[in-house]
Amino acid sequence: MRSDTQVMIRSVRLRRALALTVSAVVAACSSAVSSGEPAGLHDSRACPGVTGYTCSTLVVPLDHSGRQKGSLNLAVAASNNTKAVRGVLLVLTGGPGQPGVQLLPRISAMLGAEQSAYRIVVYDQRGTGAGALGCKALQQAMGSSDLYPPPASAVRACALKLGDRRRFFGTDDVVADMEDLRNALGVDRWSIDGISYGTYVGERYALAHPSRVSKLVLDSVVPQTGETDLGVAEFAATARVLKNVCGTRCVSDLATVVRKQHDGPQLLDALTLMSIVDPTFTSAVDIPSVLRDARQGNTVPLVRTLALVRDWSATPSDALDQGLHASTICADWRYPWGTSAAPLAARKAALARAVARIPAKSLYPFDRATAAGNGFVRQCLPWSPTPATPPPSGRITAPTLLVNGDRDLSTPLEWARSELKLLPKGRLVVVPGAGHSTQARAFSDVGRQAVANFLLQ
């Protein structure tokens, strides 16, 4: 590892500290609203730390069907230019489990001319921020990761803690909250800029309410289908990206290390996070050297790198909540065992059969243990049965811009190309050398400029 690794660690920890400070301020300024309050925006006040925005609370039903009583209070921030010529631009953050309001300074900084043309709105999706579901053991095991395999005991403990409430945190519930927010803002249509999981939310909203979306931006794309291929697309993306970074020998080194060390899920997680924080794969940690050393028998740098990545991933629930992540992903997505309603007893065998059917060439440079053992699978395999989110239907008819980094392993370019085929008015912009979240993180302005051009044309 290079000496600037410690600088990276300090930078990550500083960002976490700042995020926690903002979160605490937001929570302190969000006065509780009783469950008897009508749906709408309440308790308006100036947003702390950001000028030109008003913060408020959106009260939504826990159960939009009305069969179960209760409500949720969601933090909302909206810019004060209520007469913006192009209407409202709703920015959707990721996860699932990431709040929106505490990221407002970062969102405001990433948007340019859009801020004068649009009224910018962000909000905390249900189960995030001050409303995080807070499963301690699962949060400690996974932090901000999608892919690190959690202990089954932590997953079961979270499901037991949340109980029946888990069924009210699917993306269909988030879409219903968005309709309440649109009505509360008093707008007939709006544009949506979704980032990471926010792209999936934006897609599902555009499918459910096609007449309400003027334009749709999908930055770092999660396909609307919500079906897992057990990591096959991510495996191919890893081989493609590493080949671009350091040649075929680098990919071969990874395959050899996975075969010898049996640490495919951990390496997939580490490389994915590296594509987010350092898509060069050489500045924070010299990944080619780490893989080369491990292949030759010196695993010390590899062990240190995996430990470093675990440190980076440590994240509190109000910054990215894993209880919400499990509740949403397990209900939304379809797995080899079917939906989240499938009995636990039959899941393991169904998974084994599906993994055995994957062609060996589709696993490279990983293996069947990685397909069966990555975090997406291991979070939902022991998740207690719960009603599944209804599958999507219809087509997205709004003009849609997709932007994706070609080195993103969290939402790989392969996913964006898959989603593009479903969009009759879609256009994909690939950002060279960029990792995840091209508007906020990329060194290049290609993604940001493409979004601005699309929204302002």
C-alpha positions, 0 to 999 in steps of 0.5 A: 500500500502506498503512503497516501492510504492513511490520507484516504482513511482520514478523509473518509473518517472526516466525511463520516464525522461531517455527515453525522453532524449534519444528520444530528442537526437535521434530527434536532430540527425535525419536531415530532408530528403526531400520528393524527396529523394529516398528510402534507408538509409541516413544521417549515423552517430554514434548513441548517447549513444550506442557504436558500432551502426550506426544511419541513416534514412530510407525514405519510401513512405507514400502510398506504392501503389503510389497513394498518394504522400509523404514520411516518415523518419524512424530512424534506428540503426544498429550494425557495425558488418556488416559481422556477421556470422548469418546475421541480427536480426531485433528487433521489439518493441511494442505498437503499438506506441512504437519507437525502436531507443530510446530503443536501450540501453535496447535492447542491454542490453537484448541481449547476445551472439546474438550481436556477431553472428548477426548484430542487427537492430532496427528502429522506425515504422511509426508513432512512436518516432519523427514521432508520430502522437500526439493526445493530448487529447487521449494521455492524457486519455490513456498514455501507456495503451491499456485498459483504456477507453478513452472519445469518444470525444478524439477519435473523435478529434484524427480521425478528426486531422489525417484525411485521413492519418490514413489509412496509418498506418496499420500493412500492411504499417509497413510490406511494410516498413520492406521490404524497410529496408531489401532491404536497408540493402542489405540482402536476409533473416533475423531473427526477434525478436518481442516483444508484438505488435512486435510479431504481426508485425513479424507474419504478415511479415512472412506471407507476405514474408515467404522466407525472414525470417530465424527464428522468435522469438515471445516474449509476443505474440499477435495472428496473427488473429487480432480478439478481443474476447472482453476481454474473454481471458484476463478475464480467464487469470486474474482469473488464475493468481490471483488464483496462486498469492493468491488463489480462495478467491482473485478471488472472491474478485475481482468479488465482487468488480467489481459487487459492484463498477462497475469499471471493465474496470479500474480494468482490466487496473490496474491489467494488468499494475501491471502484467508488472511492478510487476508480484508478485502483492504484491511488488509495491502494495499489490493487495490481500489486496487491493481487500480484503479491497474493498470487506469488504467496505474499498475502500480507498486503491482501489481508491489510487491504481487506481490513482497510476496506472493512474500516472504510465500510463502517457506517452508522444506520442514520447514514445508510441503514442496513435494516431498511436495505434488507427490508427493501431488497429482499422484498423487491428483488427476485432470487433463485428461491422466488420472492421474499414470501418463499419458505425458508426451508426451500431456499438453500436448495434452490440457490444451490441448483441455480449456482450449479447452472451458471456456466464456468466462463460466466463466473470468471474471475470469481467462483461458485462460492462467490455467486452463492456467498455475496452479501445480496444473497446472504442478506436475503437467504435467511430473511424471514418470509414477508409479502413481496413487492409487486413486480413492475409493469408498463413502460417508461415513456419519459425522456430518460438520460442514463449516465454511468462510469465505465469503472463502476462495479457497484452498479456496473455499466452492464446494468445500464446497457440492460436498462437502456434496452427497456427505454424507448426514449433513453440515451446512455452517456458513459463517463470514461474512468469514472466509478460510482455516482458520476455527478457527485464523485467523478473527476470528469465533468462529462456526467455532470455536463450531460445531466445539465444539458439534458435537463436544460434543453 
